[in-house]
Amino acid sequence: DIQQGLAIRADVLRANTDLADRQQRLLEGQRDYRVASIKLSTTLHSDPTITLVPTDKELRPTNLVTVGEATEELTNRALATRPEVSAASQKVAASKQQSKAAEWGQLVPSFGVEHWFGGFKGDRDTFSFVEWNVLDQLGGLLTSRSRAEKARVKQAQLHREGVSDRIAAEVLTARERVLTAGEQIKTSQQAVVQAEET
């Protein structure tokens, strides 16, 4: 009888431990649910303090894009719609304009007027002049500014290529996750059917 009582007590302790573990998982799941609700509310620009609740209790997959679509088409679509690609392209265009301005800006002559006031007699002299500093600055300032602007153009182009590569990697990673999630859903559905039969 004593051994049987100890066995029953061990089963009760084991069941209590299992129950505590399941309660802990439930709390973690509720927390994750609330965090997901906040993220979705932020994406939809709604009040994040309101917890979103699904109206349909059954899990139904929603295909935003065709999973079987070629990765190149998905990547091209992402590159055409992502704002950071547009921003990087605009930065490259602006850098090219600055580079052209650096190349041709010093070749444009400058015009000016100087007005000199005389001494005590009140003499005044006015001079008009045209300056063209190409020969003075062609080997120095003009060349260094042009090289600096070309370097900025190259830097902007490399940044744009980096953004494009990062987006392409994100598209491929997301596609693999969707494919894996689809297989996991199928496996989970089979497990649910088997559990219900059991």
Summary of the structure (lengths in Angstrom):
residues: 198
radius of gyration: 35.6
end to end distance: 33.8
largest distance: 132.0
contacts: 412
relative contact order: 0.08
helix: 69%
strand: 8%
